[in-house]
Amino acid sequence: MNNFSFHNPVKIHFGKSQITEKLSHEVEAYSKIMLCYGGGSIKNNGIYNKVIDALKTKDILEFGGIEANPDYETLMKAVELARNESVDFILAVGGGSVIDGVKFIAAATYYNDGDPWEILSKRVKFTKTLPFGTVLTLPATGSEMNSNAVISRKSTNEKLDFSNPNSFPVFSILDPETMYSLPDTQISNGIIDSFIHVIEQYLTYPVNAPIQDRFAESILRTLIEEGPKLLKNRNDYDTNANLMWASTMALNGLLRCGVPEDWSTHMIGHEITALFGIDHAKTLAIVLPGVLTVLQDVKKQKLLQYGLKVWNINGNDENSIEEIIDVTEGYFQRLGVRTRLKDYKINVHDINKICKRLEDRGYVELGENKNISPDLVRKILESRL
């Protein structure tokens, strides 16, 4: 196992009625709260009313309209509001996009050294942010329990990420009942996003880290077992609860302790979303089978372990690896997600654009071994046509 440091300060309130029972107590120390949310679905499913009731003694400013891929220009309007109104706390109510957006708003509000986009484009570090909490409504990104965020800039077709130790939520409220009203496609996307978060921290090469491996395998098996069940019975509380917690555990920092990581699927997927507007999780379902196929030799030991421990596929040859990759892709398809570039009308010319963007951005050595060049990215994507 490699050396590591682990710190996660997020307080989690999990279960039924936690918005009503915990939110008002968690914001006692703050007076002016900016409530941030997305397209307004929380006003139709009862979540908004619960939040407003819990905040009834506070001065509340509302900022809605944060997009599914939170846009820099939209978020800067919230930054201006927070600055002008002397907001002292932000509450994100929504999924990963809203929470990611709030992480940027919290950091940019105190960023006075230039264009806040530099937080993403230049990886500029910051030490001060507005405190914020979350009420999670869509499990997928793990943003409710980590310090990462992904932000888009539609004017330039960019999608970039940042991570900062000052960008952890103070608390996160996870009530599985908030998932009941989500569209099936958002459930499927969330499951796939969570699944691949685990894969990219697990399916690299062995470093004798059995605790992390077993954690990862248990989350993967839970997602595999519970995902199709939820799509058949959307209001089953226990299944919603298991998936919500699996999604949070998939990217709260615990799985990455002491192990190599490969985030190439995400980096490639971000460019596909930025250029063509395809849902983030769908890009991951397209790219991952290509990554595993092209890099199967360097990932062989962990691929075979993954096949045995997660899918009960016992073998050690190329046919076994092909079966493991096929069953993984088949799982995404069973969740209702198409997994080929041609399904989204992306062609060889478009692949050239994606590779050029990665090269221009300096992402020329992706993967756990820093050996995924733009040429290999092209090979990965061409295998997905």
C-alpha positions as CSV (number, residue, x, y, z in Angstrom):
1,M,0.0,0.0,0.0
2,N,1.3,3.5,-0.8
3,N,1.6,6.3,1.7
4,F,-1.4,8.5,2.1
5,S,-3.0,11.3,4.2
6,F,-6.8,11.2,4.7
7,H,-9.1,14.0,6.0
8,N,-12.8,14.3,5.6
9,P,-14.6,16.8,7.9
10,V,-18.1,16.5,6.4
11,K,-20.9,15.7,8.9
12,I,-23.5,13.4,7.4
13,H,-27.2,13.3,8.4
14,F,-28.7,10.2,6.7
15,G,-32.3,9.0,6.6
16,K,-35.9,9.9,6.7
17,S,-37.0,13.4,8.0
18,Q,-33.4,14.6,8.3
19,I,-34.2,17.9,6.6
20,T,-36.8,18.7,9.1
21,E,-34.9,17.4,12.1
22,K,-31.3,18.6,11.4
23,L,-31.2,21.5,9.0
24,S,-32.3,24.3,11.4
25,H,-29.8,23.2,14.0
26,E,-26.9,23.1,11.5
27,V,-27.4,26.7,10.3
28,E,-28.0,28.2,13.8
29,A,-24.7,30.2,13.7
30,Y,-25.5,31.9,10.4
31,S,-27.9,34.8,9.6
32,K,-28.0,35.4,5.8
33,I,-28.3,32.3,3.8
34,M,-28.2,31.9,0.0
35,L,-30.3,29.0,-1.1
36,C,-29.1,27.6,-4.4
37,Y,-30.9,25.0,-6.5
38,G,-31.3,23.9,-10.1
39,G,-34.3,24.0,-12.5
40,G,-36.9,24.2,-9.8
41,S,-38.0,20.6,-9.4
42,I,-37.6,20.9,-5.6
43,K,-40.6,23.2,-5.6
44,N,-42.8,20.4,-7.1
45,N,-41.7,17.5,-4.9
46,G,-42.0,19.1,-1.5
47,I,-38.3,19.4,-0.7
48,Y,-38.3,23.2,-1.1
49,N,-41.1,23.7,1.4
50,K,-39.3,21.5,4.0
51,V,-36.1,23.5,3.5
52,I,-37.9,26.9,3.7
53,D,-39.7,25.8,6.9
54,A,-36.4,24.8,8.5
55,L,-34.8,28.1,7.6
56,K,-37.8,30.3,8.6
57,T,-35.9,32.2,11.2
58,K,-33.2,33.2,8.7
59,D,-32.8,35.9,6.1
60,I,-32.9,33.9,2.9
61,L,-31.8,34.8,-0.6
62,E,-32.7,32.4,-3.4
63,F,-30.6,31.6,-6.5
64,G,-32.1,29.1,-8.9
65,G,-31.3,27.9,-12.3
66,I,-28.0,26.2,-11.8
67,E,-27.6,24.0,-14.9
68,A,-27.0,20.2,-15.1
69,N,-23.4,21.1,-16.1
70,P,-23.1,24.3,-14.0
71,D,-22.1,27.2,-16.2
72,Y,-19.5,29.7,-15.1
73,E,-21.5,32.7,-16.3
74,T,-24.5,31.6,-14.3
75,L,-22.4,31.0,-11.2
76,M,-20.8,34.4,-11.4
77,K,-24.2,36.0,-11.1
78,A,-24.5,34.1,-7.8
79,V,-21.1,35.3,-6.8
80,E,-22.1,38.9,-7.4
81,L,-25.3,38.4,-5.3
82,A,-23.3,36.8,-2.4
83,R,-20.8,39.6,-2.4
84,N,-23.4,42.4,-2.6
85,E,-25.7,40.9,0.0
86,S,-23.0,39.9,2.5
87,V,-24.1,36.3,2.5
88,D,-22.5,34.3,5.3
89,F,-23.7,30.7,4.4
90,I,-24.8,28.9,1.2
91,L,-27.1,26.0,1.1
92,A,-27.0,23.8,-2.0
93,V,-30.2,21.8,-2.5
94,G,-29.9,19.4,-5.5
95,G,-27.5,16.9,-7.0
96,G,-23.8,17.1,-7.8
97,S,-24.2,19.9,-10.3
98,V,-25.8,22.3,-7.8
99,I,-23.3,21.3,-5.1
100,D,-20.3,21.7,-7.5
101,G,-21.7,25.1,-8.5
102,V,-21.9,26.1,-4.9
103,K,-18.3,25.0,-4.2
104,F,-17.3,27.4,-7.0
105,I,-19.5,30.2,-5.7
106,A,-18.1,29.8,-2.2
107,A,-14.6,30.0,-3.4
108,A,-15.1,32.8,-6.0
109,T,-16.9,35.1,-3.6
110,Y,-13.5,35.7,-1.8
111,Y,-11.3,35.4,-4.9
112,N,-10.0,38.9,-5.7
113,D,-6.8,38.1,-7.5
114,G,-8.2,38.0,-11.1
115,D,-10.7,36.1,-13.0
116,P,-12.2,33.3,-10.8
117,W,-12.1,31.0,-13.8
118,E,-8.4,30.7,-12.9
119,I,-9.4,28.5,-10.0
120,L,-10.1,25.9,-12.8
121,S,-8.0,27.0,-15.8
122,K,-4.8,27.6,-13.8
123,R,-5.4,25.5,-10.7
124,V,-5.0,28.6,-8.5
125,K,-5.1,27.6,-4.9
126,F,-7.3,29.5,-2.4
127,T,-7.6,29.5,1.4
128,K,-10.9,31.2,2.1
129,T,-14.4,30.2,1.1
130,L,-17.9,30.9,2.3
131,P,-19.1,28.0,4.4
132,F,-21.8,25.9,2.8
133,G,-23.9,22.8,3.4
134,T,-25.9,20.5,1.1
135,V,-29.3,18.8,0.9
136,L,-28.7,16.0,-1.6
137,T,-31.5,15.1,-4.0
138,L,-29.7,13.2,-6.7
139,P,-26.9,10.7,-5.7
140,A,-24.2,10.5,-8.4
141,T,-21.1,12.6,-8.0
142,G,-20.2,12.2,-4.3
143,S,-19.8,16.0,-4.2
144,E,-21.8,16.0,-0.9
145,M,-18.8,14.4,0.9
146,N,-15.8,15.6,-1.0
147,S,-13.9,18.7,-2.0
148,N,-14.1,18.3,-5.8
149,A,-16.1,20.2,-8.3
150,V,-16.5,20.3,-12.1
151,I,-17.6,23.5,-13.8
152,S,-18.4,24.3,-17.4
153,R,-17.9,27.4,-19.4
154,K,-20.3,27.2,-22.3
155,S,-19.0,30.3,-24.1
156,T,-15.7,28.4,-24.7
157,N,-17.0,24.8,-24.6
158,E,-14.8,24.0,-21.7
159,K,-15.4,21.7,-18.7
160,L,-12.8,21.7,-16.0
161,D,-12.4,20.5,-12.4
162,F,-10.8,21.7,-9.2
163,S,-10.2,20.3,-5.8
164,N,-9.3,22.2,-2.7
165,P,-9.2,21.2,1.0
166,N,-11.3,24.3,1.8
167,S,-14.1,23.1,-0.4
168,F,-15.7,20.4,1.8
169,P,-19.3,21.0,2.9
170,V,-19.8,21.7,6.5
171,F,-22.6,19.1,6.5
172,S,-24.7,17.1,4.1
173,I,-28.3,15.9,4.6
174,L,-29.1,12.6,2.7
175,D,-32.7,11.6,2.7
176,P,-33.4,8.7,0.3
177,E,-37.0,9.8,-0.1
178,T,-35.8,12.8,-2.1
179,M,-35.0,10.3,-4.9
180,Y,-38.6,9.1,-5.4
181,S,-39.5,11.8,-7.9
182,L,-36.3,11.6,-10.0
183,P,-36.7,10.6,-13.7
184,D,-35.4,7.1,-14.5
185,T,-32.6,8.5,-16.7
186,Q,-31.2,10.5,-13.8
187,I,-31.2,7.4,-11.6
188,S,-29.4,5.4,-14.3
189,N,-26.9,8.2,-14.8
190,G,-26.2,8.5,-11.1
191,I,-25.6,4.7,-10.8
192,I,-23.1,4.7,-13.7
193,D,-21.3,7.8,-12.5
194,S,-20.9,6.2,-9.1
195,F,-19.8,2.9,-10.6
196,I,-17.1,4.5,-12.6
197,H,-15.9,6.6,-9.7
198,V,-15.1,3.3,-8.0
199,I,-13.6,1.7,-11.0
200,E,-11.1,4.6,-11.5
201,Q,-9.8,4.2,-8.0
202,Y,-9.7,0.4,-8.1
203,L,-9.0,-1.0,-11.6
204,T,-5.4,0.0,-12.0
205,Y,-2.6,-2.3,-10.7
206,P,-2.2,-4.1,-7.3
207,V,-0.4,-2.5,-4.4
208,N,-1.5,-4.9,-1.7
209,A,-4.3,-2.7,-0.4
210,P,-7.0,-5.3,0.5
211,I,-9.1,-3.0,2.6
212,Q,-9.5,-0.5,-0.2
213,D,-10.1,-3.3,-2.7
214,R,-12.8,-4.9,-0.6
215,F,-14.5,-1.6,0.0
216,A,-14.5,-0.9,-3.8
217,E,-15.8,-4.4,-4.6
218,S,-18.6,-4.1,-2.1
219,I,-19.7,-0.8,-3.5
220,L,-19.6,-2.1,-7.1
221,R,-21.6,-5.2,-6.1
222,T,-24.1,-3.1,-4.3
223,L,-24.6,-0.8,-7.4
224,I,-24.9,-3.9,-9.6
225,E,-27.5,-5.5,-7.4
226,E,-29.5,-2.5,-6.4
227,G,-29.6,-0.5,-9.6
228,P,-31.9,-2.6,-11.7
229,K,-34.1,-3.2,-8.6
230,L,-34.6,0.5,-8.1
231,L,-35.6,1.1,-11.8
232,K,-38.3,-1.6,-11.2
233,N,-39.6,-0.2,-7.9
234,R,-38.7,3.5,-7.6
235,N,-40.3,4.0,-4.2
236,D,-38.5,1.2,-2.3
237,Y,-36.9,3.1,0.5
238,D,-34.2,0.6,1.3
239,T,-33.0,0.3,-2.3
240,N,-32.9,4.1,-2.6
241,A,-31.0,4.3,0.7
242,N,-28.5,1.7,-0.4
243,L,-27.8,3.5,-3.7
244,M,-27.6,6.9,-2.1
245,W,-25.0,5.7,0.4
246,A,-23.1,3.7,-2.2
247,S,-22.8,6.8,-4.3
248,T,-21.5,8.9,-1.4
249,M,-19.0,6.3,-0.4
250,A,-17.8,6.0,-4.0
251,L,-16.0,9.3,-4.0
252,N,-15.5,10.6,-0.4
253,G,-11.8,10.0,-0.5
254,L,-11.7,6.7,1.3
255,L,-11.2,4.4,-1.7
256,R,-8.2,6.3,-3.0
257,C,-6.2,6.0,0.1
258,G,-2.9,4.3,-0.7
259,V,-3.8,3.2,-4.2
260,P,-3.0,4.4,-7.7
261,E,-5.9,6.1,-9.7
262,D,-6.8,6.3,-13.3
263,W,-9.2,9.2,-14.1
264,S,-8.7,9.0,-17.9
265,T,-12.3,8.0,-18.5
266,H,-13.5,11.1,-16.7
267,M,-11.0,13.4,-18.5
268,I,-12.0,12.1,-21.9
269,G,-15.7,12.1,-21.0
270,H,-15.5,15.8,-19.9
271,E,-14.4,16.8,-23.3
272,I,-17.2,14.9,-25.0
273,T,-19.8,16.6,-22.8
274,A,-18.2,20.0,-23.4
275,L,-18.1,19.6,-27.1
276,F,-21.3,17.7,-27.8
277,G,-23.6,18.2,-24.7
278,I,-24.0,14.5,-23.9
279,D,-24.8,13.6,-20.3
280,H,-21.7,13.1,-18.2
281,A,-22.5,9.6,-17.1
282,K,-23.3,8.6,-20.7
283,T,-19.9,9.7,-21.8
284,L,-18.4,7.5,-19.1
285,A,-20.4,4.5,-20.2
286,I,-19.1,5.1,-23.7
287,V,-15.4,5.5,-22.8
288,L,-14.7,3.0,-20.0
289,P,-15.1,-0.2,-22.1
290,G,-12.6,1.4,-24.6
291,V,-10.1,2.2,-21.8
292,L,-10.3,-1.3,-20.4
293,T,-10.0,-2.9,-23.9
294,V,-7.0,-0.8,-25.0
295,L,-5.2,-1.0,-21.7
296,Q,-6.1,-4.6,-20.8
297,D,-2.5,-5.7,-20.7
298,V,-1.4,-3.2,-18.1
299,K,-4.6,-3.6,-16.1
300,K,-4.7,-7.4,-16.4
301,Q,-4.2,-8.4,-12.8
302,K,-6.9,-6.0,-11.5
303,L,-9.2,-6.8,-14.4
304,L,-9.1,-10.5,-13.5
305,Q,-9.6,-9.7,-9.8
306,Y,-12.5,-7.4,-10.7
307,G,-14.1,-10.1,-12.8
308,L,-13.8,-12.7,-10.1
309,K,-14.8,-10.6,-7.1
310,V,-17.5,-8.5,-8.7
311,W,-18.9,-10.6,-11.6
312,N,-17.9,-14.1,-10.5
313,I,-16.0,-14.7,-13.7
314,N,-13.2,-17.1,-13.0
315,G,-10.5,-17.2,-15.7
316,N,-7.1,-15.8,-16.6
317,D,-6.9,-15.4,-20.3
318,E,-8.0,-13.0,-23.0
319,N,-11.4,-14.6,-23.4
320,S,-12.0,-14.0,-19.7
321,I,-11.0,-10.3,-20.0
322,E,-13.2,-9.9,-23.0
323,E,-16.1,-11.4,-21.1
324,I,-15.5,-9.1,-18.1
325,I,-15.5,-6.0,-20.3
326,D,-18.6,-7.1,-22.1
327,V,-20.5,-7.8,-19.0
328,T,-19.6,-4.3,-17.7
329,E,-20.8,-2.6,-20.8
330,G,-23.9,-4.8,-20.8
331,Y,-24.7,-3.6,-17.3
332,F,-24.7,0.0,-18.5
333,Q,-27.0,-1.0,-21.3
334,R,-29.4,-2.8,-18.9
335,L,-29.7,0.5,-17.1
336,G,-31.0,2.0,-20.4
337,V,-27.8,3.8,-21.5
338,R,-26.4,3.5,-25.0
339,T,-22.6,2.9,-25.0
340,R,-21.4,3.7,-28.5
341,L,-20.3,7.0,-30.0
342,K,-22.3,6.3,-33.1
343,D,-25.4,6.2,-30.9
344,Y,-24.8,9.9,-30.3
345,K,-23.8,10.7,-33.9
346,I,-20.1,11.2,-33.1
347,N,-17.7,10.3,-35.8
348,V,-14.0,10.0,-36.6
349,H,-13.8,13.8,-37.3
350,D,-15.2,14.5,-33.9
351,I,-12.7,12.1,-32.3
352,N,-9.9,14.3,-33.7
353,K,-11.5,17.3,-32.0
354,I,-11.6,15.5,-28.7
355,C,-7.9,14.5,-28.9
356,K,-6.8,18.0,-30.0
357,R,-8.6,19.5,-26.9
358,L,-6.9,17.1,-24.6
359,E,-3.5,17.8,-26.1
360,D,-4.1,21.6,-26.0
361,R,-5.0,21.3,-22.3
362,G,-1.8,19.4,-21.6
363,Y,-3.5,16.1,-20.8
364,V,-0.9,14.1,-22.6
365,E,-0.1,11.5,-19.9
366,L,-3.3,10.2,-18.5
367,G,-3.8,7.0,-16.5
368,E,-2.3,5.4,-13.5
369,N,1.0,5.0,-15.4
370,K,0.9,8.3,-17.1
371,N,1.0,6.5,-20.4
372,I,-2.2,7.4,-22.1
373,S,-1.2,9.8,-24.9
374,P,-3.5,11.5,-27.3
375,D,-2.8,8.7,-29.8
376,L,-4.0,6.1,-27.3
377,V,-7.1,8.3,-26.6
378,R,-7.8,8.2,-30.3
379,K,-7.5,4.4,-30.3
380,I,-9.8,4.2,-27.3
381,L,-12.4,6.3,-28.9
382,E,-12.1,4.7,-32.3
383,S,-12.9,1.4,-30.6
384,R,-16.2,3.0,-29.4
385,L,-17.6,4.0,-32.8
